[in-house]
Amino acid sequence: MSRFDLSRRSFIKQCVVGGVAVYSAPMLFNAGKAKAAIVSDELMEQWKGAGKPKFRLDGVAKVTGQKIYGRDYRAMDMDGWPDTQHYGFILRANKADHRFEGIDLSAIPVNAKPSQVITSATLKDAGIKLPGFFGDKMLLAKGQTPDYLGHAVALLIFNNFASFKAAKTRLQFSDSAIIYGEKTPLTTASKDPLASWRIVRSEGENGANGVDNYSTLSDGLFFPDYVDHQAVWPTDGNKSGSTGQRAIYYADQMAKKMDEEDWFIFEQDYQTQSIEPMMMEPEAFNGWFDRTSGTLHTVLTIQSPHDFYLQAGEMIEHSQYKGQITKLVVHSPFIGGGFGAKDHSIFPYYGLMASLLSDKPVHIANDRFEQFQAGLKRHPFKMHHKLAIDKKTLKFKTLISDMVIDGGGRLNFTGSVTMVGASALQGVYYLPQNDITAVAHPSQNPDCGSMRGYGTLQSMSSMEMMVNESAEKLNVDPFDLRLANIMQPGYRNTQGAIPNGAMRYQEMLELARKHDIWVNREQKKQQFEAKNPGKKYGVGFGIVTKDYGTGANAPSTQVSITKEGKIVVRLASMEMGTGTDTSQGTLVQQHLGNMADEVFLGEITLWDVMKLKETDSPYFISQDKQDEMQKDPRWTPSIAMASSASQSSYFQSHTTSIAAKIVFEQGLWPAAIEIWRTKFFNNDHATPDFTDIKNAHWVDGKLTAAGYPPLSIDILAHKAHTMGLVTGVMVHAFNRWSWAESEFVIEGKSNKLSIDALALQYGSGANESKQALMGDTGYHLLDRTRVNYPTTSMNHAMVTYYAPCATLCEIAVQEGSGEVEVLATHTWLECGRVIVEKLVEGQIEGGLVMGLGHALHEYLPLGEEGAGNGTWNLNRYQVPLAKHVGVWNLTHTILPPLSESDPTKGMAEVVMIPIVPAIVEAVYQAIGTRFYHLPISKKEIKKALS
């Protein structure tokens, strides 16, 4: 049987999108290479240590060469594909102020000419266009001006690699391959802003814990008009008027009071740069349209395969191939790094387009030059902040901020990045009054997307820089200034929402101010500079708190136990190097006493068993519409969740934990009771006294209760299967800054659970009635009897989940070269209950390196000198190396949880942020010059010292 034929297993992994059946093939695996690597089951078993993993679940695959990434697959590696592999090359414009008049391929040798040249005209004839999320102009038409540098103008397809390589060598950096016409204004000059947000809050009479006079959460959002492509906000403030009028009234009051009061006013401009994500694996795609069977096969390298198959369905639906394609096969292999740059990337749709138009498999893969030119970038920010501080109490009184964001040439996640950056500006501080404006504009630069930090790195770094400099100008200890303004539990953020949890900022500050790096900084400076002529010593500190989640998180997990006792976990999340499979495979031992034996990632259509449907955007749906739709037990505000926004540790863990718990409560626990009752108790003469589940304990992987013999997982699993108990659970949940709650009837009893969909599998010994309930899919899909979704007004909260991180660093500046040497760093992180400590430590270290790059090394100029011209690579772009990091002196403290009930927090982004303001302050303490833009270059430092 072909691997693509329909079977019971494949049936439950399929769905229909735009009339096309989508088949999910999550992880590619070459059996021949696996056998060659001689990886035994015994070796794989060793990852499960005593209560914690000995190494990453994918560690063996890494070191034995089995962890193959998406860009490495060719047609010959794929079962059922032709052996012939074609190659695609995308021609891109390196000017954005001239009309495009065509392409010139005369430089290509005759024996290396492309077999196909795909242009805008080709796409028009085929009815192929981008999914709506990405806008239009997939390929630029003749006579049009590019929207941005790197705009694709043509796709060339070659029959073999030799031709492809020969042609690419002559075209990639050619000044004549693209024909330009007359000079024109930039197209962005005639476009409105991509996003505009204004966050206004005015504290009420009862202060931080009371009812606000005005806030985004309580009063709602308001937006500007666009006049001459600029945001024009309302000016007619009215305390009793509309949402916008009320906001402007209180904003005006803030500005007026700031001018009238005898407060200390700190006002400054800050600027951050464009950044290349620099993930290990540049983007790639391989696809084949099998016209005989009507199957379109794809191999992806993206973070969000679920979004791909939805948008691919949309793309096919509107093309001439709608009736020719009956099945879309989506392979989701390992991806070599993501950092948000592979979340909703436009790249796969060029591969999809090439596959539709070709009769052989087509492989398109960016080299590093192309990834610099066409990949998503971090948004550059320009910020003007004005902070008022009471001179006597040191309390922050008012913050007025104006941010301008460069969104690049094509809209991606700029709207939400702009919002998150604005809402994050306050950092760890309480602000009684705030007026924060953030407007994002299109530009000729490459697209900007959801790169790690999501706008908060830019805004929170500037807030910390303000606090450090304000403390100096007020002649107070920077820790005293921070402690006077720290957010306390129950206080409201700039949107008027109360952040979840304890917010242990004060604890972190107290620990940091007692650390040797800080306590002895003045003495060390004298000693170091005396011993090291030509070097200047400095210490800096930063503390931030980063939101995690999106406000519409929708995780899914399936946990099952085989009759032999093997635990299998299936997840929607992708693995991007963060160790998601390891953490989720470890997490299940909380309820099942043992780690998972297998973890499958990137599952996409498996969840269609739950028959979920969504209608409106979860961010814009009205409360009335939500109330109406939630009566349908199959409706949910959002079906899927991308592997981004630090979502796995908190959100994915939520469903993994619930699924494992149900397997235990409905399967293993009743199986244990039956074994103890029949084997170790006089059940014919007395009622068992060991049935209270609260007495259940896992000890060394075996289950015991009330002194009865410990039972191993294989014995329990065999009994559960034999009795036809629950042996598999699939769940879906939804979170809008709190979890939806539902009730389900399981085995005749009502259960309130923080999920909104549930399907069960019964053991192989299940009776006919249970077998009938599972039906063809192999799952018993339950109807929820009641559901309570968070109100839609919670969207106005913007964020409420936070994870804090603080960093101290000591540096030395070489006066002759301006080079900054990191001598030591110490990071404090509060991430709730840790699942796998080594993974958290890896995030701390890797994040710190990324932050160092942002502060000191990584820089892309904007405009025609920047990445969009196609000539940037690591020969010009400096990423931090080992010598820049101080690798032997990276220490950290992970705050212990307050209790075992603490949730796990998303912290993969926050760990990169506090080092940025810490470095900026340390440079100032070393050389006496402050910098208000990033990165701080060696040349600028040297100039400041001259």
N, C-alpha and C positions, 0 to 999 in steps of 0.2 A: 504493500500500500504506500502511495506517495505521502510524504509528510504534509502535503497540502490537501489531502482528501479529507472529507468531513467524517469525524468520529464523535463519540460521546464527549471526549475530552475537548476536541476542537469546537464542538457545538456550544459548550458553555463558555467559550472564550471569544465568541463572535457577537457582533451587533451589526446594525444596518445604519449607515450614515449616507444621506443623499441618495438612497437606493442602492448603495454599494455595501456588501457585507465586508466588515473589517475583521481581519484575523490578527490577533496579537501573538507575536513570537518573541517573548521578552529577552531571553539571553541566548545568543548564538554560542555554539560549543562545537569544536572540532574533535570528534572522538578519536581520530587517528593521532592527533597531537597529544591528546590526553594519555593514550596508551603509551606513546613514546616517552612521555614524562614519568611514567611509572609512579603515579600518585595513588597510593593505597587508601582504602577506606580507613584503615587503622591510623594513618597519618592525619587524615582529615578529622578523625575523632579527637585528636589531641588538642584541637583548638579549645575544647571545653575543659577548662581548668577547675579548680576547687572554688566554685562560686563566682569566678570571673574568667574571661577568656585568656588563654595563654598568648594568643596572637590573633590578628584580624581573620575573620572568616574567609576573606579572599586572599589571605597571605600566602598560602601554598600555591594558588594559581599565579600570584605575582612572581614568586621566585622560581617557579618551574616553567614560566613562559606560557601558561594557559590563559592568563588574563589578556585576551586579545581585544583591542579597541576597534571601534567602528570603522575608522579610516583604513584599517589593515585588511578588510575583507574585499576579495575580488570575486568575480563571477565563478571562477573555478572552485572557490571554497564553499559555494552554496549548492546544496542538494537540489537537483532539478533544474538548475539554471544552465544555459549554454556556457561553454568554456570561453567563448569569445567575449572579450571585454573592450568596450569603447570608452573613450575618455573625453571629458568636457572641459572647456576653458572659457571663462567669462571675461569678455572685454569690458573695461570700465573707463568712464571718462575721468580724466585728471584735471579738467577745468570745469567750472560751474558758471562762467560768465561769457560763454560763447555758444552759439547754436551748434547743435550736432548735425552734420551733413552727410554722415556715412562712414564706412570703414574701408581701409585700404589693406588688402592681404597680399600685395605684390611681393612683400619681403619674404614670404614663406616659400621654401623650395617646392618645386613641382611635385616631388614625391612625398611631400608632407602636407599637401592641401587638405583642409577639412572635408569630411564626407557630407556634412550638413552645416549650414550657416543659418542660425535661427535669429530672426530680428523681430521687431515690433509688428511688422506686417505679417510674419508667420503666425504670431500669437493671435492676431486679429482674425485671420482666416480660420484658425482652429478654435476660436472662442475661449482661449486660455487667458485668464487674468488672475491676479493675486486674490487671496482671501481678503475680505473686507477689513480685517484688523490692520493690514499693511498698506492700505491705500491703493494707488494706481501706478501706472507707468512701470510695469515690471521690467520691460525693456524700453529704452527711450526711442521715440519715433524720430525719423529724419525731420529736421526743421525745428525741433524742440530744444529748449535750453535745459541742461541737467538741473535737477532739483538740488543736487549736492555732489560733492567730490566723491568719486567712486560709484556713481550711478551706472548701473549695468546698461550697455547698449547692444550687446550681441552675445550669443552663446555659440561657440564653435565646437563641433563634435568630430573626433578623429577615430579612425578604425583600429588604431594600435598605439601603443605607448611611444614608440619611436617617433612616429609622426607628430603626436601630441607634444612631445618634449622638444622636438626641433622647431615646431611652430611657436610654442610658448616662449622659447629662448629668444626668438626674433621679435615677438610682439609685446611681451610683458612691459618692457621699459622703452618701447619705441615712441618717438614723438610724431610719427607719421601714420601709425596704425589707425588712428581715429582722425577723421577729417572735421575740422571746426570751421564754422562760418563767421558771421559778423558778431562783434562783441555786444552783449546785452546786459541789462541789470540782472542781479541775482534774483531768482524766482522767489526767494524767501522775503524779498522786500515787499512783495504784494500778498503776503500771507498773514493771517491773524495769528496771535499767540496760540501755542499748542495747549496751554493750560493756565488757569489763573485761580489762585486761592487766597482767601483772607481769613485769618483766624483772630477773632477778637474775643477777649474775655475781660469782664470787669467784676472784681470780687464784690460780694454783697456785704451787708452790715455785720454779719456774724463771722466774717473772715474766711479763712481757708476751708473750714468745714461747713460753712453755711451755704445758703442759696445765693447763686450769682445774680448780679444785676442783669448781666447779659453773658451768654456763652454760645459757642457753636453747638454744643450738645443740646442745650435747652431751647435755643431759639432757631437753630438751623443754619444752613449755608446761604450765602448770597454771592452774586457774581457781577463782574463789570460788564459794561458795554465795550465794544471794540470800535474805535474811531481811528481811521488812518492806520489800522493794524497795530494800535496800541491799546492797552487796557485802560479804560476810564472808569474809575469807581464812583459810586454815588457821592454827592457832596451835601445833600440836604438832610442833615441829621435831625431826627425827631424821636424823642424818648418814647413816644406812644405810637409810633408809626409802624411801617413794615419791618421785616427782618433786617433789610439793608439799612433803612433809615435809623433803626435803633442801634445797629452796629456803628454807624458813622457818628451818631450822637456820643456814644461812649468813647470812641476813638478820638474824637475832637476834645472831649473832656480830659483824656489822658495827656494829649499833646499840650493842652493849655496848662494843666497842672504842672507838667514837667518844666515849663517855662517859668512858672510862678514860684514854685517851692525852692527852698534853699537846700537842694539836694546836690550830691556829686553826680555830674553827668559825664559818662564816658561814651564817646562817639568815634566810630572807626569804620573804615572800609576793609573788606577782606576778599580774597580771590583764590579760587582753586582751579586746578588745571584739568585738561583732558587726560584720561588714563586708559591704557590698553590692558585688558584683563590678563593676557599672557597665560592662559591655561595651557597645559602641556600639549594637548591635542587640538590643532586647528580643526575647523569644521570640515565635515566630509559627508558625502551621500553616495549611495550606490542603489540603482533601481533598474528594474526590468519589467516591461509590459509584455506579458505572455498573451499575445492576441488569440492564440488557439483556445486557451481556457478562459480568457477574459479576466486574468488575474494580474494585478499590478503589485510587484514585490518591491519593498523598500528596506534599506538598511540606514538607520539614522544615527546621529551623534548629538542628540539634543537632550535637554533636561525635562522636557514636557511632551512626551510622546502622545499622551491623550489629547492634548490640544492639537497636535499635528494631525491625528487621524480625523478629528472633527473638521479642521480647516482644509485638510486634503479632500475630504468629502465635499465640502463647499466648492472647492476649486474644480473638482471633477463634475459636480452637479451642473456647473455653468458652462462646461466645455462641450465640444462636439463628441467627446468620448463617453458621455453620460451613459448611453445605452450599450457601449462595448465592454465596460468594466463591471464585472459582477462581484469581484473580491479584491480587497486591498490588504496585503500582508505587510504588517509593520514589525520589523525586527528592531529591537532596542538593546544593543550591546552595551558593554561598559563604555563610559565616556571618560576621556582623560581630562578631568577638570571641567568645572562649569563657571562658578563665581557669578552666576546670573547671566553671563554672556551667551549661554546656550538655551536660555529661557525665552521662548517666543522669538527665536531668530528667524529672519526671512530666508536664510540660506537653503533650507530643505526644499523650499518651493521652487527654486531654480532646478534642483535635482529632479523634482517631480515633473516639472515642465519638460525637461530633457528626456525623461523616461517615456512620457506620453508620445513624444514626437520621434522616438527612435525604435528601431526593430531589434536592437540588441541591448544588453545591459550597459548602462552608462555610469561611469564613476567620475564624480566631481569632488575635488579635494583642494581646499585652500593651502597654499604654502604660507609661510609666515609673513611674506610681503603682502599677500592677498588678504590674510586675516587682519593685518594692521589696517589695510585700506577699507575693508568691507565689514569687519566685525563690529559688534556693539561696543560702545565706549562708556566710561563713567562721565556723568554730566559735569561740565564746568559750571561753577557758581560764582556770581558776583554779589556781595552782600554789604549792605550798609546797616549797622546796628547802632542803636542809641539806648543806653542802659542808665536808669536813674537809681541811685543808692542813697539811703538815709545815712548821713555822716555820723550820727550818734549811735544808732542801733546796728548799722551795717546791713540793714535789710534792703533787699532789692524791692523797688517800688513799682517801676514800670519798664517794660521793654517794647521799643518800637523798632521794627525791622523791615527792610525792603530787600527782597532777593530777586535777582534776575538769573534765569537758568538757560543755558544753551542746550536745546533739545536735539540738535543735529538735523539732518535733511529729511528724515522719514520718521513719522510718529511711531514710537514703540510704547514703552511704559512711562513716558515722560510725565503724563498727568499724575500718576500715583507717586512717582519719585519726587515730584515737586511738592505734593501734599505731605508726604512722609518727612521730607527734609524740613519743611516749615514746622510741622508739629513736633519735630525732634529738637528744635533749636534750644529749648529750655534746659535740656540735659537733665541733671539731677536736682535742679533748683526749683523752688516755688516762686511763682510770679503772680502777684495780686492783680496786676493789670498788664495786658499785652495786646499789641496790634501788629500782627505779623503778616506781611504781604509777600507772595511768591508768584512770579509770572515767568513762564517758560516760553521761549521764542524759537522758531525754526531757524536754521542756519545752513550754510553750505558745507558744514562739517559732517563727518560720518554719523550714522544713527547712534543715539545714546539710549541705553536700556537699563535693565535691572542689575547692573553690576554691584558686587558685594558692598554693602553699606547703604545702598538705596537712598542716597541723598543725605543720610544722617552723618556720614563721615565729614561731609563738607560743612554742614551747619553746626554740629556739636563741637567740632574742632575750633571753630571761630568763637563759640561761646566760652570755651575753656581759656582761649587766648585772651578774651576780654576780662575774665575773672582774674587771671594771673596779673595782667597789667593794672587792673583796677586796684588790686590789693597793694601793689607797689605805690601807686599814686596816692592811695589813702594811708600809706605807711602802716599797714596792718599785715599780720601773718596771713598768707593765702589760705591756710587751713582754717583759721578763725573766720575769714570771710565766707568760706564755703559752708562751714558748720552753722553759721548764722542764717543761711538761706536754704538749707537742705530740705528736700521734699520729705514729709513725714507721712506715714500711713493715714489714709483718709483725706489727704489734701487733693486738690483738683489740679489737673494739668492745664495746659494753655487752651484746650478745647472745652474745659469744664467737666471732664470725666475723671472719675476716681480710679487711679491705676490699681490693678489687682496685686494682692500680696503685701509683704511686709516692707519692702524697699529698704534694704540694709545698707544704705549709703553712709550713714553716720558711723556704723561699725567699720566699714572699709576705710573711711577717712582717719579714724582713730588708729587703726593698724598702720596705715601708711605714714602718718606723721611720727610714729615711733620707730620706723625702720632706719637702719644704719645709714642708708644712702641719704636720707633727709636729715637725720639728727646731726651727722658729722660732716655735712656738705661744706661748711665754711673752713673747717680745719683741713679737710681733704683738699680743698682748692689750693690753700697755701702750700701744703706739702707737695701736692702733685706738680704744681707749676714751678716750685723750687727745684724739684728733681728732673723736670722735663722742660728745659728751656725751649722756647718756640712753640709750646703748646698751651692752650687755654682750657680750663676745666669748668664744667657747668652741670647743674642738676635741674631737672624739670619734672613736673607732675601734671597728670590729667586724669579726670574721672568722668565717665559718661554712663548713660544707660540707654540701651538700644531696644526698640520695640521688636517683637518677632510675630510673624503671622501676617495675614492679609485682611482680616475681617470677614473673610468668606472662605474659611478653610474647610475642606471636605475630604478627610482621610478615609481610606478603606483598608481593611485587613482581613485575611482569612487564615485561621489557625486550625490545623487538624492533626490527629494522631492516628498513625497506622495501627493495624492489628498487632504488629511486632513492637510497638511502643516508640516508633520514630516520630518526632515532632516536626511538622512542616509548617513554615510561615510563608505567606504570600503577601506582597505589598505592592502598592501603586508607586511608591517612591523609587527614584533612580539612585544608583551609586555613582557619586562624583568624586570619590576619594575621601569622603567624610566618614566612612565606616558604618553606613546605615544598616547594612546587612548584619554586621557584627553586633551593633547595639540592639537592634530589634530581635535578633536571635538570642541575645543574652536576656533581654527583658522578660521573656515568657517564663523564665524560671521562677519569677515571683509567685506565679500561680500553678505552674506545672512541675516545679521542683527541679527541672532540668533545662539546659539550653537546647535550642533548636538543633535538629540534625541537618535540616536543609532550609535555606531562605531563598526565595525567588523574588527578584526585584523587577520593577518596570512592568508589572501586570497592568494591562489596559482594559481589555474587554471581558476579563473574568468576572468583573463586577456587574455585568449586564444580567446576571442571574437575579439581581435584586430589582430589575425592571424599573430603575429610577428614571424620573423625568424632571426636567427643569424648564422654566419658561422665561421669566424676566431676569435681568441682571440682578444678582443678589445685593448689589450696591445701590440700585435705583428703584427697586420694587417698592410699591406703596404698602402700607400696613394693611389696607383693605384687601389688596390683591393677595398678600401673603395669607391673611386670614381665610380667604376663599380657597386658595390652592392647597393649603395644608390639610384640608378635609380629605384630599386624595391620599391614601396611604403610600402611594408610589412617588409622590411629589417631594422634591427637596429643593432648597434655594440654589444649591450647586452640587454637581455630581462628582467632579474630579478636582484634584489638587496637584499642582506642579511641584517639582522638587526644588523649591526656592524659598526665600524669606525665612531661613532658619526654621523650617517647619517640621523636620522629622522628629527631633527629640521630644517635643511637646505634643504636637498634633498627631503625628503618626503613632507615637507611643500610646496615645489615648486609646485608639481603636485596637492596637495590638494587645494592650493590657485587658481591655474588656472582652475581646474574643477569647483570649487565653483563660480568663476567669470563668466565662460561661462553659468552656470545655471542661474545666475542673468541676464546677458546681453541678453541671447537668450530666457529666459523663464519668469522670474519674472518682469523684467523691461517692456517688451512689454505688459505683462498682466496688469501692473499698468497703463500704458498709455491708454490702452483700457478702463479700468474702469473709469479713470478720464475723458476720452474723452466722453464716453457715459452717465455717471452719473452726472458729475459736470462741463460740458462745452457745450456751444452751437455749437456743431460740425457741425450742418446743415448750419450754417451761417458764420463760421470762421475757420481758420486753427489753430489747437492747437499750443500753444507757450510754451509747457512744455515738449517737447520731447528730449531735450538735456540731455544725460545721466550724464553729468558732474554736473548737478543740483540735482542728486539723493542723498538722505541722509537717513540713518537708524537712527531713534530716538526711544529709548526704545523698540527696536524690531519691529518697524513699519516703513514702507517706505513712504517718502514724497519727494516732489520736487516742487519748485516754489510756495510754499504756498498752495498746494492742500492737501486734507484730508489724514492723515496718514493711511496706509493700513497694516493690520496684515498679517503675513506669511500664515495663513490658507486661508484667502480670496484670496491672490495672487496665492497660489498654486492651489486652486480650479479653478481659472480662467485660469491659464496656462495649466492645464490638459484639461479643457473644450475646449480651443482653439487649442489643439494639439501642443503646443509649446514645446521647449526643457525642459524636467523635469529631465533628468539624463545625466551625462557626465562621460565618462571614458577616461583617458589620460595616456600616457606613455611618459617619457622624457629620455634623455641621456645627461650625463655631463662628459666631459673630461677636467676638470678644466675651462670649460665654457659650457653654454647650447647649444645644437643643436637647430636650429630655422627652422620652417617649415611654409608653407602657406596652409591653408585649406579654401575651399569655403563653407560657412555656410549661408543658406537662400539667396543664390545668391551673397553674398559679400565675398571678399577675406580677410582673417584674418591671420596676421603674429603672430605666437605663439611660445614660447620657449618649444615646445614639438615635438615629432616625430610620434605620433600616436593618433588618436582621434575617439571616437565612441559616438553617441548620442542616447538618448531615447526620444521619443515624448510622450506627454500626452495622456490620455485615449480617448480624443476626436479627435485624429489625423485622417485625412482623409485616404482614401484607399491607396493613393500613398505613404504617409508616413509610413503607416502600412506595405506596401510592402517593403519599404526600410529597415525596421527593420528586416523583415524575421523571421526565426525560433529562432534566438538568442535573439531577443528583442532589438537589437541595430542596428543603422545605422552606419556602418563602413565607414568612409570617406577616400578617397585617398588624400594624401598630393600632392600638385601641385609643390612644390619645397622644398628642404631641404638643410641645410648647417650644416654639422657636423664639430666640431673642428678638425683641422688637426691632423694626427697621430703623428706628431712631438711633440705635446703637451705631449705625454707620457714621453718624455725626461725631462720635467719640474719636474716630480715626484710628487711635491705638489705645490699648490699655494693658497689654502684656509687655513687661520690660525685664531685661537682664542687665545688671550693672557690671562694669569693669573699670579698674583703675590701674595706672602704670606710673612708676617712678623710673627715671633713667638718669644715668650719669654718662657724660660724654667728654671727649677731648677734641679740640679744634686745632688742627695744624695751621699755624699762622702762615707758613710759606705757601701752602697749596690751597688752603681753605677747606681741606678734607675734614669731615666729621667722623670721628671714631667712637663707636658705641662701646663703652667700657663695661657697663652692667645695666641690667633692667630687672625690675621685680613687678609682677602683675598680680593683682587681686581680682578674682572672679567669683561672682555669686550666680550659680546656675542651677540652684535647687538640688534635687536628688540626682546624683551622678549615676549614669548607667554603666559606662565603661570609662574609667579614669584616664587610661592611656589615650583614648580618643580625644578627650577634653584637653589633655596636655598638648597633644598634637595640634589642635585648633589654636590654643594659646600661642604656641611657638610660630605656627604658620601665619596666623593673623598678625602677630607683631611684625613679622618680616614684611608683609604687605603694607602695613602702616608706615614702616620705615621707608619703603619705596615711595609712597605717596608724599612723605614729608621732605625727603632729601634727594631722590634720584629720578623718579619717573616723570617724564614730561613729553607731551606732544603739543607742538605749536598749533594754533588754529589756522584755518584758511589754507591757501595753496602750498604753504610750507609744511603742513601737517600730514597726518597719516593718510588723508584722502588722496594724496598725489601718488600713492603706490610705491614709494621708494623707502619706506621705513621698515626696519628690521632690528634685530638685536645688535647689529653693528652700530646703530645710532641711538637706540633706546636702551637706557641703563636700568636694569632691574637690580635689586640688592643681591649681593653675593655674600658668601660666608664671611669674607673679610669685613663686610659692612655691618655685621649683625652682633658681634660679640657672643658667638654661639656657646662659649663655655660659661657664660655668666647670665644666662636667661633663667631666672628663678621665678617662682610663682606661689601663690597661696589660693587654694580653692576653698571657699568658705563652706563648712559643713552645713547640711540642711538643718532647719529648725526641728524637723521631725521626719519620720519615715513616710509621712503622708505628704511631704512637700512634692510638688510636681517637678518634672524635669523641664528645664527651660531651654529655649532656643538661643544659643550663644555663639554661633559660628561667625556672625558678623561683628558683634560688639568688640571682640578681642582685638580687632585691628585698629580701633579708633583712638583710645586714650594715648597711645604712643605718639600720635601726630602732634597734639598740643604740648605734650611733654618734651618732645624734641625741640619744638619751636622755642619753648621757654628755656630749655637747657642751653641752646645756642645763644640766646640773649644773656643768660647768666655767665656764659663763657666770654663773649666778646663785647657785650654792652650795646648791641644793635638789635632792634626788633624788626621782624619781618612780618608782613601782613598778606603775603601771597605764598602759594606753594607751587612747586617745591622750592626749598632754599638751596640754591646752587653753590658749588664751590667758588665759582667766579664772583658771585655776589658777596660771599663771606670774605673772600680775599680783598675785594674792593672796600668793604666796610672796615677792614683792619688796616688798610693802607693810609 
